[in-house]
Amino acid sequence: MNISQRWMVVAAVFLAATCTSEQVSGPAPAPPTADAGPDQVVRDRDGSGSELVELQASASQPGSHDITAYRWLEDKQEIVGVSDDGNRTVNVELDVGRHLILLEVTNEAGLSDEDLVAVDVIPPDPSVTIGSPRSGVAFATGSEIQFAGSGADQYGE
């Protein structure tokens, strides 16, 4: 081997020693697991056309890093509600009807996960009034009794 060939071998060994890729030890960061809770059916108790609903993400798991963000979305729009714990639990007013709400959680590693919850806000129970017979009236056994009453739901029917 001549001098220039030796020089090239030395240079190649030097470059190989200084250009090694850095090895990363340990497992890759684990993503969080979003849990928006079970589907809900909530009754509009006062007939206003909407009801306060609690959205709960406390069963979500952080993965390898703490969760830094909880986002609640309906139809790709962020839901604004009242929360005392960084949106892990949100109280929001929802109109009567079906709502498909997406929970997105993100952890410190920037990894995220999503879960969907269905919330059905149903109209109030219909009201029923018995007009007759009046309460406390007694009848003989075998008597024919006429009843009168009325009922209404939120639609006035």
C-alpha positions as CSV (number, residue, x, y, z in Angstrom):
1,M,0.0,0.0,0.0
2,N,1.5,3.3,-1.0
3,I,1.4,6.5,1.2
4,S,-1.6,8.0,-0.5
5,Q,-3.6,4.8,0.0
6,R,-2.6,4.7,3.6
7,W,-3.6,8.3,4.1
8,M,-7.0,7.6,2.6
9,V,-7.5,4.6,5.0
10,V,-6.6,6.8,8.0
11,A,-8.9,9.5,6.8
12,A,-11.8,7.0,6.3
13,V,-11.3,5.5,9.8
14,F,-11.1,9.0,11.3
15,L,-14.3,10.1,9.6
16,A,-16.1,6.9,10.5
17,A,-15.2,7.4,14.2
18,T,-16.3,11.0,14.3
19,C,-19.5,10.6,12.2
20,T,-21.3,7.8,14.1
21,S,-24.9,8.4,14.7
22,E,-25.9,9.1,18.3
23,Q,-27.9,6.2,19.9
24,V,-31.0,7.0,21.9
25,S,-31.6,4.8,24.8
26,G,-35.0,3.9,26.3
27,P,-38.4,3.3,24.8
28,A,-40.1,5.8,22.5
29,P,-42.6,8.2,24.3
30,A,-46.0,6.7,24.7
31,P,-49.1,8.6,23.5
32,P,-51.9,9.5,25.9
33,T,-55.2,7.7,25.9
34,A,-58.3,9.9,25.6
35,D,-61.4,8.8,27.5
36,A,-64.5,11.1,27.1
37,G,-66.6,8.9,29.4
38,P,-69.7,6.9,28.6
39,D,-72.4,8.2,26.3
40,Q,-75.0,10.3,28.2
41,V,-78.8,11.0,28.1
42,V,-79.7,14.2,29.9
43,R,-83.3,15.5,30.2
44,D,-84.1,19.2,29.8
45,R,-85.7,19.5,33.2
46,D,-87.1,23.0,32.9
47,G,-88.3,23.0,29.3
48,S,-85.9,25.8,28.3
49,G,-84.6,23.9,25.2
50,S,-81.2,23.2,26.7
51,E,-79.6,21.7,29.7
52,L,-76.2,21.9,31.6
53,V,-74.1,18.9,30.9
54,E,-70.9,17.8,32.5
55,L,-68.2,16.4,30.1
56,Q,-65.7,14.3,32.0
57,A,-62.2,13.3,30.8
58,S,-60.8,12.2,34.2
59,A,-60.3,8.6,33.0
60,S,-57.9,9.7,30.3
61,Q,-54.3,8.3,30.7
62,P,-51.2,10.4,30.1
63,G,-48.9,7.9,28.4
64,S,-45.3,8.5,29.1
65,H,-45.7,12.2,29.9
66,D,-48.3,14.4,31.7
67,I,-51.3,15.6,29.8
68,T,-51.0,19.3,29.1
69,A,-54.2,20.0,27.1
70,Y,-57.8,18.8,27.0
71,R,-59.9,20.1,24.1
72,W,-63.6,19.5,23.6
73,L,-65.0,19.9,20.1
74,E,-68.3,19.7,18.4
75,D,-68.5,19.9,14.6
76,K,-64.8,20.9,14.6
77,Q,-65.5,23.9,16.8
78,E,-64.0,24.1,20.3
79,I,-66.7,24.0,23.1
80,V,-66.4,26.8,25.6
81,G,-67.7,25.8,29.0
82,V,-66.9,26.3,32.7
83,S,-63.9,24.4,34.0
84,D,-61.9,24.6,37.2
85,D,-59.4,21.9,36.2
86,G,-57.9,22.9,32.8
87,N,-60.8,21.4,30.7
88,R,-60.5,17.9,32.2
89,T,-64.1,18.5,33.4
90,V,-66.3,21.0,31.5
91,N,-69.8,22.1,32.2
92,V,-71.5,23.2,29.1
93,E,-75.1,24.2,28.1
94,L,-76.3,21.9,25.2
95,D,-79.5,22.3,23.2
96,V,-82.1,19.6,23.0
97,G,-80.9,17.0,20.4
98,R,-78.0,14.7,19.8
99,H,-74.4,16.0,20.2
100,L,-71.3,14.1,19.1
101,I,-68.4,15.6,21.1
102,L,-64.8,14.9,20.4
103,L,-62.2,15.0,23.3
104,E,-58.6,15.6,22.2
105,V,-55.8,15.1,24.8
106,T,-52.2,16.1,24.3
107,N,-49.3,15.2,26.5
108,E,-45.9,16.9,27.2
109,A,-44.3,14.9,24.4
110,G,-46.7,16.5,21.9
111,L,-48.5,13.2,21.3
112,S,-52.3,13.2,21.3
113,D,-55.3,10.9,21.2
114,E,-59.1,11.4,20.6
115,D,-62.3,9.9,21.9
116,L,-65.9,10.5,21.0
117,V,-68.9,10.8,23.3
118,A,-72.6,11.1,22.3
119,V,-74.8,13.3,24.5
120,D,-78.5,13.2,23.9
121,V,-80.4,16.1,25.5
122,I,-84.0,15.0,25.5
123,P,-87.2,17.1,26.1
124,P,-88.8,17.3,29.5
125,D,-91.4,14.8,30.6
126,P,-94.9,15.6,29.4
127,S,-97.1,17.2,32.1
128,V,-100.3,15.4,32.9
129,T,-103.4,16.8,34.8
130,I,-106.3,14.7,36.0
131,G,-109.4,17.0,36.0
132,S,-111.9,14.6,37.3
133,P,-112.7,12.8,39.5
134,R,-111.2,15.0,42.2
135,S,-108.8,13.5,44.6
136,G,-110.5,11.9,47.6
137,V,-113.9,11.3,46.0
138,A,-115.3,7.8,46.9
139,F,-117.4,5.6,44.5
140,A,-119.5,2.5,45.2
141,T,-118.1,-0.7,43.9
142,G,-119.3,-1.4,40.4
143,S,-120.0,2.4,39.7
144,E,-119.3,3.8,36.3
145,I,-116.6,6.5,36.7
146,Q,-115.8,9.1,34.1
147,F,-112.3,10.4,33.9
148,A,-111.2,13.7,32.4
149,G,-107.6,14.9,32.0
150,S,-105.1,16.6,29.8
151,G,-101.5,16.4,28.9
152,A,-98.9,18.5,27.2
153,D,-95.3,18.1,26.1
154,Q,-92.9,20.9,25.2
155,Y,-94.5,21.1,21.8
156,G,-98.0,21.8,23.3
157,E,-99.4,18.5,22.1
